[in-house]
Amino acid sequence: MNTSNVKKLDWKAGTLLNPVPVVMVACVGEGQNEKPNIITLAWAGTINSNPPMLSVSIRKERHSHGIISKTGEFTVNLVTKGLAWAADYCGVKSGRDVDKFKEMQLTAVAGADVRAPYIMESPVSMECRVTQVIELGSHDMFLAEILCTHVNADLVDAAGALQLENAGLVCYNHGQYQVVGGKLGFYGFSVRKKKVIKREKK
Ligand SMILES: Cc1cc2nc3c(=O)[nH]c(=O)nc-3n(C[C@H](O)[C@H](O)[C@H](O)COP(=O)(O)O)c2cc1C
């Protein structure tokens, strides 16, 4: 790579780690007649393999923050092209004012291990239970264990492998929703390539 023409600008600190996932997090209050809610989040990430864990960072003023703080449960639902509109809506409207499941015609499915529902229209949903809350400043970070996962059967091949590249997932890149696509390689391809070259030389 020729860097002779590259000029760098030194900016102040900011959250420029991009792209990030965009997820729809569903939760429900403790009362009998509570309507389930959805909040869209970009500050979410995988944080541990065993036990499987993820984190979501939520501002205290969000309606969902109150619900998840009380119940300690939520589901994380991956966003596809077909869900991008609904994800944006769930990220600009509050459950205090609207029923987002109803408005976006989404289907709430009862969780197996948590009271929070998951979203039928999402290809991959994870039921989560909060293990720790860390107050960071603007956001509270909820660390959570993933208790079980729901995956669309048509994304699983005959050998039982998940073909997530066929789901049409969306990521969030500096204010834009973008489709994930265009395969460049696979896990370990940099070393695999060398081995193939060596083998070919023999
Ligand atoms: C793409 C996108 C990403 C967002 N990420 C976050 C986030 O990581 N944390 C957060 O607190 N709010 C985030 N928001 C804002 C909330 O989704 C929004 O305030 C929502 O209306 C809150 O809903 P609620 O009041 O029903 O909980 C995001 C919004 C959008 C559109």
The ligand as an ORCA input file, in Angstrom:
! r2SCAN-3c Opt
* xyz 0 1
  C     -29.645      3.154     14.771
  C     -29.949      3.530     16.198
  C     -29.120      3.109     17.212
  C     -29.381      3.447     18.544
  N     -28.544      2.993     19.526
  C     -28.819      3.286     20.822
  C     -27.985      2.766     21.861
  O     -27.041      2.033     21.621
  N     -28.307      3.094     23.141
  C     -29.383      3.879     23.460
  O     -29.614      4.165     24.653
  N     -30.193      4.370     22.485
  C     -29.947      4.068     21.193
  N     -30.778      4.541     20.196
  C     -31.935      5.371     20.555
  C     -33.144      4.557     21.051
  O     -33.401      3.453     20.231
  C     -34.388      5.500     21.053
  O     -34.182      6.553     21.969
  C     -35.701      4.789     21.323
  O     -36.740      5.659     20.938
  C     -35.879      4.400     22.771
  O     -37.069      3.677     22.897
  P     -37.806      3.442     24.292
  O     -37.996      4.799     24.931
  O     -39.088      2.790     23.908
  O     -36.925      2.570     25.120
  C     -30.521      4.230     18.863
  C     -31.369      4.644     17.828
  C     -31.107      4.303     16.504
  C     -32.038      4.747     15.414
*
